[in-house]
Amino acid sequence: MSTGVNSHIVSWVHFGDLHITSENEQNYQDFQKEQQMQLKASHYKEYQFTEAEKEEALTYNHVQVAYLQTLLSQTMIEKIALSYDPEKSLSFVQQEAELQGRISTLLELLQFAKET
């Protein structure tokens, strides 16, 4: 590689195997899959999914379900263990609200797992 005044820099992007001969090939399907999921314009990272992508995203194996169930159990135990201090009532309410938010989220994820 030359570093002199007349040197040139060549850059390229490789998207994997671009030798696609038919739409039945896995590399074509993978390429299409990436084209379907699109980042939506938002202040937060939010994607628009096809129905097939939603189904794939919500398909959990037994280890993932067990892990979510364990997190739910631990969070419920943590919420039950909260103790109220009248001098720190705002702190108690904040902690309880955070834990309830986690519990609600985990319950929703587990519900998705049972539906699929």
LORO-515883 format. One record per residue: residue number from 0; residue in one letter; x, y, z of N, C-alpha, C in turn. Coordinates in nm, 2 decimals. Atoms other than C-alpha are relative to their C-alpha. Layout:
// LORO-515883
<rec tidren="NUM" domar="a" n_u="X" n_v="Y" n_w="Z" ca_u="X" ca_v="Y" ca_w="Z" c_u="X" c_v="Y" c_w="Z"/>
...
This chain:
// LORO-515883
<rec tidren="0" domar="m" n_u="0.08" n_v="-0.12" n_w="0.00" ca_u="0.00" ca_v="0.00" ca_w="0.00" c_u="0.09" c_v="0.12" c_w="0.00"/>
<rec tidren="1" domar="s" n_u="-0.08" n_v="-0.12" n_w="0.01" ca_u="0.14" ca_v="0.33" ca_w="-0.10" c_u="-0.06" c_v="0.11" c_w="0.09"/>
<rec tidren="2" domar="t" n_u="0.05" n_v="-0.11" n_w="-0.09" ca_u="0.12" ca_v="0.63" ca_w="0.14" c_u="0.04" c_v="0.13" c_w="-0.05"/>
<rec tidren="3" domar="g" n_u="-0.04" n_v="-0.13" n_w="0.06" ca_u="0.25" ca_v="0.90" ca_w="-0.09" c_u="-0.11" c_v="0.09" c_w="-0.04"/>
<rec tidren="4" domar="v" n_u="0.10" n_v="-0.10" n_w="0.04" ca_u="0.07" ca_v="1.20" ca_w="-0.23" c_u="-0.10" c_v="-0.06" c_w="-0.10"/>
<rec tidren="5" domar="n" n_u="0.09" n_v="0.06" n_w="0.11" ca_u="-0.07" ca_v="1.00" ca_w="-0.53" c_u="-0.07" c_v="-0.13" c_w="0.04"/>
<rec tidren="6" domar="s" n_u="0.06" n_v="0.13" n_w="-0.04" ca_u="-0.20" ca_v="0.71" ca_w="-0.32" c_u="-0.15" c_v="0.02" c_w="0.00"/>
<rec tidren="7" domar="h" n_u="0.15" n_v="0.00" n_w="0.00" ca_u="-0.57" ca_v="0.62" ca_w="-0.33" c_u="-0.05" c_v="-0.10" c_w="0.10"/>
<rec tidren="8" domar="i" n_u="0.06" n_v="0.09" n_w="-0.10" ca_u="-0.79" ca_v="0.46" ca_w="-0.08" c_u="-0.13" c_v="-0.07" c_w="-0.06"/>
<rec tidren="9" domar="v" n_u="0.11" n_v="0.07" n_w="0.05" ca_u="-1.04" ca_v="0.19" ca_w="-0.18" c_u="-0.08" c_v="-0.05" c_w="0.11"/>
<rec tidren="10" domar="s" n_u="0.09" n_v="0.05" n_w="-0.11" ca_u="-1.34" ca_v="0.11" ca_w="0.04" c_u="-0.11" c_v="-0.07" c_w="-0.06"/>
<rec tidren="11" domar="w" n_u="0.12" n_v="0.08" n_w="0.05" ca_u="-1.63" ca_v="-0.14" ca_w="0.00" c_u="-0.07" c_v="-0.05" c_w="0.11"/>
<rec tidren="12" domar="v" n_u="0.08" n_v="0.06" n_w="-0.09" ca_u="-1.91" ca_v="-0.29" ca_w="0.18" c_u="-0.04" c_v="-0.14" c_w="-0.05"/>
<rec tidren="13" domar="h" n_u="0.04" n_v="0.14" n_w="0.04" ca_u="-1.98" ca_v="-0.67" ca_w="0.17" c_u="-0.12" c_v="-0.04" c_w="0.07"/>
<rec tidren="14" domar="f" n_u="0.12" n_v="0.04" n_w="-0.06" ca_u="-2.33" ca_v="-0.79" ca_w="0.23" c_u="-0.02" c_v="-0.15" c_w="0.00"/>
<rec tidren="15" domar="g" n_u="0.01" n_v="0.15" n_w="0.00" ca_u="-2.25" ca_v="-1.16" ca_w="0.24" c_u="0.01" c_v="-0.05" c_w="-0.14"/>
<rec tidren="16" domar="d" n_u="0.00" n_v="0.06" n_w="0.13" ca_u="-2.30" ca_v="-1.39" ca_w="-0.05" c_u="-0.10" c_v="0.07" c_w="-0.10"/>
<rec tidren="17" domar="l" n_u="0.09" n_v="-0.07" n_w="0.09" ca_u="-2.44" ca_v="-1.18" ca_w="-0.33" c_u="-0.02" c_v="-0.07" c_w="-0.13"/>
<rec tidren="18" domar="h" n_u="0.02" n_v="0.08" n_w="0.11" ca_u="-2.44" ca_v="-1.46" ca_w="-0.58" c_u="-0.13" c_v="-0.08" c_w="0.01"/>
<rec tidren="19" domar="i" n_u="0.13" n_v="0.05" n_w="-0.02" ca_u="-2.81" ca_v="-1.51" ca_w="-0.56" c_u="-0.05" c_v="-0.04" c_w="-0.14"/>
<rec tidren="20" domar="t" n_u="0.05" n_v="0.04" n_w="0.13" ca_u="-2.96" ca_v="-1.72" ca_w="-0.84" c_u="-0.15" c_v="-0.02" c_w="0.00"/>
<rec tidren="21" domar="s" n_u="0.14" n_v="0.01" n_w="-0.01" ca_u="-3.31" ca_v="-1.77" ca_w="-0.72" c_u="-0.05" c_v="0.04" c_w="0.13"/>
<rec tidren="22" domar="e" n_u="0.06" n_v="-0.04" n_w="-0.13" ca_u="-3.55" ca_v="-1.65" ca_w="-0.45" c_u="-0.03" c_v="-0.11" c_w="0.09"/>
<rec tidren="23" domar="n" n_u="0.02" n_v="0.11" n_w="-0.09" ca_u="-3.57" ca_v="-2.00" ca_w="-0.30" c_u="0.12" c_v="-0.02" c_w="0.08"/>
<rec tidren="24" domar="e" n_u="-0.13" n_v="0.02" n_w="-0.07" ca_u="-3.21" ca_v="-1.98" ca_w="-0.18" c_u="0.00" c_v="0.08" c_w="0.13"/>
<rec tidren="25" domar="q" n_u="0.00" n_v="-0.05" n_w="-0.14" ca_u="-3.15" ca_v="-1.91" ca_w="0.19" c_u="0.06" c_v="0.14" c_w="0.00"/>
<rec tidren="26" domar="n" n_u="-0.06" n_v="-0.13" n_w="-0.01" ca_u="-2.92" ca_v="-1.61" ca_w="0.12" c_u="-0.09" c_v="0.11" c_w="-0.05"/>
<rec tidren="27" domar="y" n_u="0.10" n_v="-0.10" n_w="0.05" ca_u="-3.20" ca_v="-1.44" ca_w="-0.08" c_u="-0.10" c_v="0.03" c_w="0.11"/>
<rec tidren="28" domar="q" n_u="0.10" n_v="-0.02" n_w="-0.10" ca_u="-3.45" ca_v="-1.50" ca_w="0.20" c_u="0.06" c_v="0.08" c_w="0.12"/>
<rec tidren="29" domar="d" n_u="-0.06" n_v="-0.08" n_w="-0.11" ca_u="-3.20" ca_v="-1.36" ca_w="0.46" c_u="0.01" c_v="0.14" c_w="-0.04"/>
<rec tidren="30" domar="f" n_u="-0.01" n_v="-0.13" n_w="0.05" ca_u="-3.14" ca_v="-1.06" ca_w="0.24" c_u="-0.14" c_v="0.07" c_w="0.01"/>
<rec tidren="31" domar="q" n_u="0.14" n_v="-0.06" n_w="0.00" ca_u="-3.52" ca_v="-1.00" ca_w="0.21" c_u="-0.04" c_v="0.02" c_w="0.14"/>
<rec tidren="32" domar="k" n_u="0.04" n_v="-0.02" n_w="-0.14" ca_u="-3.57" ca_v="-1.05" ca_w="0.58" c_u="0.06" c_v="0.13" c_w="0.06"/>
<rec tidren="33" domar="e" n_u="-0.06" n_v="-0.12" n_w="-0.05" ca_u="-3.33" ca_v="-0.77" ca_w="0.66" c_u="-0.06" c_v="0.12" c_w="-0.07"/>
<rec tidren="34" domar="q" n_u="0.07" n_v="-0.11" n_w="0.07" ca_u="-3.51" ca_v="-0.55" ca_w="0.40" c_u="-0.13" c_v="0.03" c_w="0.06"/>
<rec tidren="35" domar="q" n_u="0.14" n_v="-0.02" n_w="-0.05" ca_u="-3.85" ca_v="-0.60" ca_w="0.57" c_u="0.00" c_v="0.07" c_w="0.13"/>
<rec tidren="36" domar="m" n_u="0.00" n_v="-0.06" n_w="-0.13" ca_u="-3.76" ca_v="-0.50" ca_w="0.92" c_u="0.06" c_v="0.14" c_w="-0.01"/>
<rec tidren="37" domar="q" n_u="-0.05" n_v="-0.14" n_w="0.02" ca_u="-3.72" ca_v="-0.12" ca_w="0.91" c_u="-0.01" c_v="0.08" c_w="0.13"/>
<rec tidren="38" domar="l" n_u="0.00" n_v="-0.09" n_w="-0.11" ca_u="-3.63" ca_v="0.13" ca_w="1.17" c_u="-0.09" c_v="0.12" c_w="-0.03"/>
<rec tidren="39" domar="k" n_u="0.10" n_v="-0.10" n_w="0.01" ca_u="-3.91" ca_v="0.37" ca_w="1.23" c_u="0.05" c_v="0.14" c_w="0.05"/>
<rec tidren="40" domar="a" n_u="-0.04" n_v="-0.13" n_w="-0.04" ca_u="-3.86" ca_v="0.75" ca_w="1.26" c_u="-0.06" c_v="0.02" c_w="0.14"/>
<rec tidren="41" domar="s" n_u="0.05" n_v="-0.01" n_w="-0.14" ca_u="-3.88" ca_v="0.80" ca_w="1.64" c_u="0.12" c_v="0.05" c_w="0.08"/>
<rec tidren="42" domar="h" n_u="-0.11" n_v="-0.03" n_w="-0.09" ca_u="-3.68" ca_v="0.94" ca_w="1.93" c_u="0.06" c_v="-0.12" c_w="0.07"/>
<rec tidren="43" domar="y" n_u="-0.05" n_v="0.12" n_w="-0.06" ca_u="-3.65" ca_v="0.59" ca_w="2.05" c_u="0.02" c_v="-0.10" c_w="-0.11"/>
<rec tidren="44" domar="k" n_u="-0.02" n_v="0.10" n_w="0.11" ca_u="-3.54" ca_v="0.28" ca_w="1.86" c_u="-0.12" c_v="-0.09" c_w="-0.01"/>
<rec tidren="45" domar="e" n_u="0.12" n_v="0.08" n_w="0.03" ca_u="-3.85" ca_v="0.13" ca_w="1.72" c_u="0.00" c_v="-0.05" c_w="-0.14"/>
<rec tidren="46" domar="y" n_u="0.00" n_v="0.06" n_w="0.13" ca_u="-3.89" ca_v="-0.11" ca_w="1.44" c_u="-0.14" c_v="-0.04" c_w="-0.05"/>
<rec tidren="47" domar="q" n_u="0.12" n_v="0.05" n_w="0.05" ca_u="-4.17" ca_v="-0.21" ca_w="1.21" c_u="0.03" c_v="-0.14" c_w="-0.05"/>
<rec tidren="48" domar="f" n_u="-0.03" n_v="0.14" n_w="0.03" ca_u="-4.20" ca_v="-0.58" ca_w="1.18" c_u="-0.12" c_v="-0.06" c_w="-0.09"/>
<rec tidren="49" domar="t" n_u="0.10" n_v="0.08" n_w="0.07" ca_u="-4.38" ca_v="-0.82" ca_w="0.94" c_u="-0.06" c_v="-0.10" c_w="0.10"/>
<rec tidren="50" domar="e" n_u="0.06" n_v="0.10" n_w="-0.09" ca_u="-4.61" ca_v="-1.08" ca_w="1.10" c_u="0.09" c_v="-0.12" c_w="0.02"/>
<rec tidren="51" domar="a" n_u="-0.09" n_v="0.11" n_w="-0.01" ca_u="-4.35" ca_v="-1.35" ca_w="1.03" c_u="0.11" c_v="0.04" c_w="0.10"/>
<rec tidren="52" domar="e" n_u="-0.11" n_v="-0.05" n_w="-0.09" ca_u="-4.08" ca_v="-1.14" ca_w="1.21" c_u="-0.05" c_v="0.01" c_w="0.15"/>
<rec tidren="53" domar="k" n_u="0.06" n_v="-0.01" n_w="-0.14" ca_u="-4.32" ca_v="-1.08" ca_w="1.51" c_u="0.00" c_v="-0.14" c_w="0.06"/>
<rec tidren="54" domar="e" n_u="0.01" n_v="0.14" n_w="-0.05" ca_u="-4.38" ca_v="-1.46" ca_w="1.54" c_u="0.14" c_v="-0.05" c_w="0.04"/>
<rec tidren="55" domar="e" n_u="-0.13" n_v="0.05" n_w="-0.03" ca_u="-4.01" ca_v="-1.53" ca_w="1.52" c_u="0.06" c_v="0.07" c_w="0.13"/>
<rec tidren="56" domar="a" n_u="-0.05" n_v="-0.07" n_w="-0.11" ca_u="-3.93" ca_v="-1.26" ca_w="1.78" c_u="-0.06" c_v="-0.05" c_w="0.13"/>
<rec tidren="57" domar="l" n_u="0.08" n_v="0.04" n_w="-0.12" ca_u="-4.19" ca_v="-1.40" ca_w="2.03" c_u="0.01" c_v="-0.15" c_w="0.02"/>
<rec tidren="58" domar="t" n_u="-0.01" n_v="0.15" n_w="-0.02" ca_u="-4.09" ca_v="-1.77" ca_w="2.00" c_u="0.12" c_v="-0.02" c_w="0.09"/>
<rec tidren="59" domar="y" n_u="-0.10" n_v="0.02" n_w="-0.10" ca_u="-3.90" ca_v="-1.86" ca_w="2.31" c_u="0.02" c_v="-0.15" c_w="0.02"/>
<rec tidren="60" domar="n" n_u="-0.03" n_v="0.14" n_w="-0.03" ca_u="-3.73" ca_v="-2.19" ca_w="2.40" c_u="-0.03" c_v="-0.02" c_w="0.15"/>
<rec tidren="61" domar="h" n_u="0.03" n_v="0.03" n_w="-0.14" ca_u="-3.78" ca_v="-2.36" ca_w="2.74" c_u="0.10" c_v="0.07" c_w="0.10"/>
<rec tidren="62" domar="v" n_u="-0.10" n_v="-0.06" n_w="-0.08" ca_u="-3.46" ca_v="-2.21" ca_w="2.88" c_u="-0.03" c_v="0.15" c_w="0.02"/>
<rec tidren="63" domar="q" n_u="0.04" n_v="-0.14" n_w="0.00" ca_u="-3.57" ca_v="-1.85" ca_w="2.79" c_u="-0.12" c_v="0.02" c_w="0.09"/>
<rec tidren="64" domar="v" n_u="0.12" n_v="-0.01" n_w="-0.08" ca_u="-3.91" ca_v="-1.91" ca_w="2.95" c_u="0.03" c_v="-0.02" c_w="0.15"/>
<rec tidren="65" domar="a" n_u="-0.04" n_v="0.02" n_w="-0.14" ca_u="-3.75" ca_v="-2.05" ca_w="3.27" c_u="0.07" c_v="0.12" c_w="0.05"/>
<rec tidren="66" domar="y" n_u="-0.07" n_v="-0.12" n_w="-0.05" ca_u="-3.52" ca_v="-1.75" ca_w="3.29" c_u="-0.09" c_v="0.11" c_w="0.03"/>
<rec tidren="67" domar="l" n_u="0.10" n_v="-0.11" n_w="-0.02" ca_u="-3.81" ca_v="-1.50" ca_w="3.25" c_u="-0.08" c_v="-0.03" c_w="0.13"/>
<rec tidren="68" domar="q" n_u="0.07" n_v="0.04" n_w="-0.12" ca_u="-4.00" ca_v="-1.70" ca_w="3.52" c_u="0.08" c_v="0.02" c_w="0.12"/>
<rec tidren="69" domar="t" n_u="-0.09" n_v="-0.03" n_w="-0.11" ca_u="-3.70" ca_v="-1.68" ca_w="3.75" c_u="0.01" c_v="0.15" c_w="0.03"/>
<rec tidren="70" domar="l" n_u="0.00" n_v="-0.14" n_w="-0.02" ca_u="-3.67" ca_v="-1.31" ca_w="3.70" c_u="-0.13" c_v="0.05" c_w="0.06"/>
<rec tidren="71" domar="l" n_u="0.13" n_v="-0.04" n_w="-0.05" ca_u="-4.04" ca_v="-1.27" ca_w="3.77" c_u="-0.01" c_v="-0.03" c_w="0.15"/>
<rec tidren="72" domar="s" n_u="0.00" n_v="0.04" n_w="-0.14" ca_u="-4.01" ca_v="-1.47" ca_w="4.09" c_u="0.09" c_v="0.08" c_w="0.09"/>
<rec tidren="73" domar="q" n_u="-0.09" n_v="-0.08" n_w="-0.08" ca_u="-3.71" ca_v="-1.28" ca_w="4.21" c_u="-0.05" c_v="0.14" c_w="0.02"/>
<rec tidren="74" domar="t" n_u="0.06" n_v="-0.14" n_w="-0.01" ca_u="-3.88" ca_v="-0.94" ca_w="4.14" c_u="-0.12" c_v="0.00" c_w="0.10"/>
<rec tidren="75" domar="m" n_u="0.11" n_v="0.01" n_w="-0.09" ca_u="-4.19" ca_v="-1.05" ca_w="4.32" c_u="0.04" c_v="-0.01" c_w="0.15"/>
<rec tidren="76" domar="i" n_u="-0.06" n_v="0.01" n_w="-0.14" ca_u="-3.99" ca_v="-1.15" ca_w="4.63" c_u="0.06" c_v="0.13" c_w="0.04"/>
<rec tidren="77" domar="e" n_u="-0.05" n_v="-0.13" n_w="-0.04" ca_u="-3.81" ca_v="-0.82" ca_w="4.62" c_u="-0.11" c_v="0.10" c_w="0.03"/>
<rec tidren="78" domar="k" n_u="0.11" n_v="-0.10" n_w="-0.03" ca_u="-4.14" ca_v="-0.63" ca_w="4.61" c_u="-0.06" c_v="-0.04" c_w="0.13"/>
<rec tidren="79" domar="i" n_u="0.06" n_v="0.04" n_w="-0.13" ca_u="-4.28" ca_v="-0.83" ca_w="4.90" c_u="0.09" c_v="0.04" c_w="0.11"/>
<rec tidren="80" domar="a" n_u="-0.10" n_v="-0.03" n_w="-0.11" ca_u="-3.96" ca_v="-0.76" ca_w="5.10" c_u="0.01" c_v="0.15" c_w="0.02"/>
<rec tidren="81" domar="l" n_u="0.00" n_v="-0.15" n_w="-0.02" ca_u="-4.01" ca_v="-0.38" ca_w="5.06" c_u="-0.06" c_v="0.03" c_w="0.14"/>
<rec tidren="82" domar="s" n_u="0.06" n_v="-0.04" n_w="-0.13" ca_u="-4.06" ca_v="-0.22" ca_w="5.40" c_u="-0.03" c_v="0.15" c_w="-0.01"/>
<rec tidren="83" domar="y" n_u="0.04" n_v="-0.14" n_w="0.01" ca_u="-4.25" ca_v="0.11" ca_w="5.44" c_u="0.06" c_v="0.08" c_w="0.12"/>
<rec tidren="84" domar="d" n_u="-0.05" n_v="-0.09" n_w="-0.11" ca_u="-4.08" ca_v="0.39" ca_w="5.63" c_u="-0.07" c_v="0.13" c_w="-0.02"/>
<rec tidren="85" domar="p" n_u="0.08" n_v="-0.12" n_w="0.01" ca_u="-4.31" ca_v="0.69" ca_w="5.69" c_u="0.08" c_v="0.12" c_w="-0.04"/>
<rec tidren="86" domar="e" n_u="-0.09" n_v="-0.12" n_w="0.03" ca_u="-4.01" ca_v="0.93" ca_w="5.67" c_u="0.05" c_v="-0.01" c_w="-0.14"/>
<rec tidren="87" domar="k" n_u="-0.05" n_v="0.02" n_w="0.14" ca_u="-3.92" ca_v="0.79" ca_w="5.32" c_u="-0.11" c_v="-0.05" c_w="-0.09"/>
<rec tidren="88" domar="s" n_u="0.11" n_v="0.05" n_w="0.08" ca_u="-4.26" ca_v="0.74" ca_w="5.17" c_u="0.02" c_v="0.01" c_w="-0.15"/>
<rec tidren="89" domar="l" n_u="-0.02" n_v="-0.02" n_w="0.14" ca_u="-4.16" ca_v="0.88" ca_w="4.83" c_u="0.09" c_v="-0.11" c_w="-0.05"/>
<rec tidren="90" domar="s" n_u="-0.09" n_v="0.10" n_w="0.04" ca_u="-3.87" ca_v="0.64" ca_w="4.81" c_u="-0.07" c_v="-0.14" c_w="-0.01"/>
<rec tidren="91" domar="f" n_u="0.08" n_v="0.12" n_w="0.00" ca_u="-4.10" ca_v="0.35" ca_w="4.89" c_u="-0.09" c_v="-0.01" c_w="-0.12"/>
<rec tidren="92" domar="v" n_u="0.09" n_v="0.00" n_w="0.11" ca_u="-4.35" ca_v="0.45" ca_w="4.63" c_u="0.08" c_v="-0.02" c_w="-0.13"/>
<rec tidren="93" domar="q" n_u="-0.08" n_v="0.02" n_w="0.13" ca_u="-4.08" ca_v="0.48" ca_w="4.36" c_u="0.05" c_v="-0.14" c_w="-0.01"/>
<rec tidren="94" domar="q" n_u="-0.05" n_v="0.14" n_w="0.00" ca_u="-3.93" ca_v="0.14" ca_w="4.45" c_u="-0.11" c_v="-0.09" c_w="-0.04"/>
<rec tidren="95" domar="e" n_u="0.12" n_v="0.08" n_w="0.03" ca_u="-4.27" ca_v="-0.02" ca_w="4.44" c_u="-0.04" c_v="0.01" c_w="-0.14"/>
<rec tidren="96" domar="a" n_u="0.04" n_v="-0.03" n_w="0.14" ca_u="-4.36" ca_v="0.14" ca_w="4.11" c_u="0.10" c_v="-0.06" c_w="-0.10"/>
<rec tidren="97" domar="e" n_u="-0.10" n_v="0.06" n_w="0.09" ca_u="-4.03" ca_v="0.03" ca_w="3.95" c_u="-0.01" c_v="-0.16" c_w="0.00"/>
<rec tidren="98" domar="l" n_u="0.02" n_v="0.14" n_w="-0.01" ca_u="-4.08" ca_v="-0.33" ca_w="4.07" c_u="-0.12" c_v="-0.05" c_w="-0.07"/>
<rec tidren="99" domar="q" n_u="0.13" n_v="0.04" n_w="0.06" ca_u="-4.44" ca_v="-0.34" ca_w="3.96" c_u="0.01" c_v="0.01" c_w="-0.16"/>
<rec tidren="100" domar="g" n_u="-0.02" n_v="-0.01" n_w="0.15" ca_u="-4.33" ca_v="-0.22" ca_w="3.61" c_u="0.08" c_v="-0.12" c_w="-0.05"/>
<rec tidren="101" domar="r" n_u="-0.07" n_v="0.12" n_w="0.04" ca_u="-4.08" ca_v="-0.50" ca_w="3.59" c_u="-0.09" c_v="-0.12" c_w="0.00"/>
<rec tidren="102" domar="i" n_u="0.09" n_v="0.11" n_w="-0.01" ca_u="-4.34" ca_v="-0.75" ca_w="3.70" c_u="-0.09" c_v="0.00" c_w="-0.11"/>
<rec tidren="103" domar="s" n_u="0.10" n_v="-0.01" n_w="0.12" ca_u="-4.59" ca_v="-0.63" ca_w="3.44" c_u="0.07" c_v="-0.03" c_w="-0.13"/>
<rec tidren="104" domar="t" n_u="-0.07" n_v="0.03" n_w="0.12" ca_u="-4.33" ca_v="-0.65" ca_w="3.17" c_u="0.03" c_v="-0.15" c_w="-0.01"/>
<rec tidren="105" domar="l" n_u="-0.03" n_v="0.14" n_w="0.01" ca_u="-4.22" ca_v="-1.00" ca_w="3.26" c_u="-0.12" c_v="-0.08" c_w="-0.02"/>
<rec tidren="106" domar="l" n_u="0.13" n_v="0.08" n_w="0.02" ca_u="-4.58" ca_v="-1.12" ca_w="3.29" c_u="-0.04" c_v="0.01" c_w="-0.15"/>
<rec tidren="107" domar="e" n_u="0.03" n_v="-0.01" n_w="0.14" ca_u="-4.64" ca_v="-0.98" ca_w="2.94" c_u="0.08" c_v="-0.09" c_w="-0.09"/>
<rec tidren="108" domar="l" n_u="-0.09" n_v="0.08" n_w="0.08" ca_u="-4.34" ca_v="-1.15" ca_w="2.80" c_u="-0.03" c_v="-0.15" c_w="0.01"/>
<rec tidren="109" domar="l" n_u="0.04" n_v="0.14" n_w="-0.03" ca_u="-4.44" ca_v="-1.48" ca_w="2.96" c_u="-0.13" c_v="-0.03" c_w="-0.07"/>
<rec tidren="110" domar="q" n_u="0.13" n_v="0.02" n_w="0.07" ca_u="-4.79" ca_v="-1.44" ca_w="2.82" c_u="0.02" c_v="-0.02" c_w="-0.15"/>
<rec tidren="111" domar="f" n_u="-0.04" n_v="0.02" n_w="0.14" ca_u="-4.64" ca_v="-1.40" ca_w="2.47" c_u="0.05" c_v="-0.15" c_w="-0.02"/>
<rec tidren="112" domar="a" n_u="-0.07" n_v="0.13" n_w="0.01" ca_u="-4.44" ca_v="-1.72" ca_w="2.53" c_u="-0.11" c_v="-0.11" c_w="0.00"/>
<rec tidren="113" domar="k" n_u="0.10" n_v="0.11" n_w="-0.01" ca_u="-4.76" ca_v="-1.92" ca_w="2.62" c_u="-0.09" c_v="0.00" c_w="-0.12"/>
<rec tidren="114" domar="e" n_u="0.09" n_v="-0.01" n_w="0.11" ca_u="-4.95" ca_v="-1.79" ca_w="2.32" c_u="0.06" c_v="-0.07" c_w="-0.13"/>
<rec tidren="115" domar="t" n_u="-0.07" n_v="0.05" n_w="0.12" ca_u="-4.68" ca_v="-1.91" ca_w="2.07" c_u="0.02" c_v="-0.15" c_w="0.01"/>
